[in-house]
């Protein structure tokens, strides 16, 4: 027999599917941003054309971070 449980906040409005999707998307974006801050550096062993193609998928914020990193490397 299944145990019956009660809703923690029975008067709270239910989230719509769109709200749940938006929350999940925002959480994924936050986790991605945190990963970018703490991600270790690795050397890519891929064709340069593939790297350039991947750059086309970066958003503006990602490109700014990349530019800063490239400028730091060039200054070293």
Backbone torsions as a table, in degrees:
resi	resn	phi	psi	omega
1	UNK	NA	135.4	-179.7
2	UNK	-79.6	140.9	177.5
3	UNK	-78.1	132.4	177.9
4	UNK	-84.9	137.1	-179.8
5	UNK	-121.9	159.4	179.2
6	UNK	-108.9	159.1	177.5
7	UNK	-76.2	135.5	-177.9
8	UNK	-62.1	-45.3	179.3
9	UNK	-126.4	83.0	-173.8
10	UNK	-62.7	-22.2	-179.0
11	UNK	-89.5	-8.3	-178.7
12	UNK	-70.5	141.6	178.3
13	UNK	-70.4	147.2	177.4
14	UNK	-77.0	142.6	175.5
15	UNK	-77.0	141.7	175.8
16	UNK	-77.1	165.7	176.7
17	UNK	-60.0	-38.0	178.9
18	UNK	-64.5	-40.6	177.5
19	UNK	-63.0	-43.6	179.0
20	UNK	-61.9	-44.4	178.9
21	UNK	-60.5	-46.8	-179.5
22	UNK	-63.0	-41.9	177.1
23	UNK	-61.4	-44.0	179.7
24	UNK	-63.6	-40.8	179.7
25	UNK	-64.4	-43.4	179.7
26	UNK	-64.9	-39.6	177.7
27	UNK	-64.9	-43.0	178.2
28	UNK	-61.6	-41.0	179.2
29	UNK	-64.7	-42.2	177.9
30	UNK	-62.4	-44.0	178.4
31	UNK	-64.1	-38.9	178.2
32	UNK	-63.6	-43.0	179.2
33	UNK	-63.4	-41.2	177.9
34	UNK	-65.0	-38.0	178.5
35	UNK	-64.7	-40.6	179.7
36	UNK	-61.8	-34.7	-179.6
37	UNK	-72.3	-31.0	-173.8
38	UNK	-112.0	4.1	-175.8
39	UNK	-69.2	130.9	177.9
40	UNK	-70.7	154.1	179.2
41	UNK	-84.6	134.9	176.1
42	UNK	-134.4	152.6	177.7
43	UNK	-85.8	128.2	179.4
44	UNK	-84.4	130.9	175.8
45	UNK	-108.9	66.2	-178.5
46	UNK	-131.6	157.0	176.1
47	UNK	-59.5	142.1	-177.8
48	UNK	-59.6	-35.4	179.3
49	UNK	-62.9	-33.4	176.7
50	UNK	-68.2	-40.3	176.4
51	UNK	-60.5	-47.0	179.6
52	UNK	-62.7	-38.1	177.9
53	UNK	-64.5	-39.6	178.7
54	UNK	-64.3	-33.9	178.8
55	UNK	-59.1	-30.9	-179.5
56	UNK	-64.1	-20.3	-179.2
57	UNK	-89.7	-10.6	-178.3
58	UNK	-71.5	143.1	173.2
59	UNK	-85.1	177.3	-175.0
60	UNK	-59.6	-44.8	-179.6
61	UNK	-60.9	-41.4	178.7
62	UNK	-65.7	-38.6	178.1
63	UNK	-66.2	-36.5	177.7
64	UNK	-63.8	-43.4	177.8
65	UNK	-62.2	-43.7	179.0
66	UNK	-62.0	-44.9	179.5
67	UNK	-59.2	-44.1	179.3
68	UNK	-60.4	-42.9	-179.3
69	UNK	-65.8	-41.1	179.4
70	UNK	-65.4	-43.3	178.6
71	UNK	-61.8	-38.6	177.2
72	UNK	-63.0	-42.8	179.2
73	UNK	-64.8	-41.4	-179.5
74	UNK	-67.6	-30.5	-179.2
75	UNK	-77.3	-20.5	-176.4
76	UNK	-73.4	NA	NA
